[in-house]
Amino acid sequence: MNRDESISTMQFEEYKILKNEIDTITAQRNTLTTFTITSVMAILAFTFNSTEPYIALTAYLIIIPVQFRILFLGHSIMKISSYISVFLEPNLPGKQWETMNAKLMPLFIKQKGNKAYGVSLIFRHFEFIFLSIGITLVFLFNIKPFCENWYHLIFPCIMLAIIIIISYCFRGYGKYREKYINLWKDI
């Protein structure tokens, strides 16, 4: 085996390892999301059977840390993907998934007839906002009398605002990917 074949083999092995890492991170994100949705729904179900409405607000103790972790995992995927695009794919003929996928997705989203995909993106990026709205509604439903205790809305609204801000950070992974690509190219 000559030197060029040896380098190509090493790059292909690195490519496989990094693609496997992306798959692992994606599985972790899916598991965390499923755990969060299930936990929040269990807390909300428990709240309906409880005389203490503040139990619903404990769901925020799950959502916010998990949401930060999912944001970190998303950035990890973008970092690995951009590394693959810059350093490995140019040297591996037929291995262009990360580069081509990054080019395809904006075109795919802009096509007419992809409304279902657009709706799925909304739910994927804003699922924690929907959960937070549910938490707030269950909390308010269980507060009696609501009109006299308007100040009870302050904490749920602050938590909802935090979750909206974090969710907004999830958007625009393409921009982050481009930043990582430029950083890798500068190295």
C-alpha positions, 0 to 999 in steps of 0.5 A, spaced: 500 500 500 503 506 497 502 513 501 496 516 498 492 509 499 494 509 506 492 516 507 485 515 503 484 509 507 485 513 514 481 519 511 475 514 510 476 511 517 475 518 520 469 519 515 466 513 518 467 514 525 465 521 524 458 519 521 457 514 526 458 520 531 453 524 528 448 518 528 449 517 536 448 525 537 442 524 533 439 518 537 441 522 543 437 528 541 431 524 539 431 520 546 432 527 550 426 530 546 422 523 547 424 523 555 422 531 555 415 530 552 413 524 556 416 527 563 412 533 562 405 530 560 406 525 566 407 531 570 401 535 567 397 529 568 399 528 575 397 536 576 390 534 573 389 530 579 392 534 584 390 540 588 396 543 588 397 547 581 404 549 582 406 541 580 405 543 573 411 548 574 416 543 576 416 541 568 420 547 567 425 544 571 426 538 566 425 542 559 430 548 560 436 544 562 434 539 556 433 544 551 440 547 553 443 540 552 439 539 545 442 545 543 449 543 545 448 537 541 445 540 535 452 545 535 456 538 535 453 535 529 454 542 525 461 542 527 462 535 525 458 536 519 462 542 517 469 538 519 467 532 514 465 537 508 472 541 509 477 536 510 474 529 508 469 529 503 474 533 498 478 527 498 473 521 498 470 521 491 462 519 492 462 521 499 459 528 499 453 527 503 454 533 508 456 537 503 450 536 498 445 535 504 447 542 506 446 545 499 439 541 498 436 543 504 434 550 503 432 548 496 428 543 498 424 547 503 423 553 498 419 548 493 412 548 493 408 542 495 413 541 501 408 544 507 408 538 511 415 538 511 415 545 513 410 544 519 414 538 521 420 543 522 416 548 526 414 542 531 421 540 531 424 547 532 418 549 537 416 543 540 418 545 547 414 552 546 408 548 545 409 544 551 410 550 555 404 553 553 401 547 555 404 547 562 401 554 563 394 553 561 394 547 565 397 551 571 392 557 569 386 551 569 388 549 576 389 556 579 382 558 583 380 564 582 384 566 577 382 573 576 384 575 584 391 572 583 393 575 576 400 575 579 401 567 578 402 568 571 409 572 572 413 565 573 410 561 567 410 567 563 418 568 564 419 561 563 415 561 557 419 567 555 426 563 556 424 557 552 422 562 546 429 565 546 432 558 547 428 555 541 429 561 537 437 559 538 435 552 535 433 556 528 438 557 523 443 551 524 445 553 516 448 559 519 452 556 524 454 550 519 457 556 515 461 559 521 464 552 522 466 551 515 469 558 515 473 556 522 475 550 519 478 553 513 482 558 517 485 552 521 
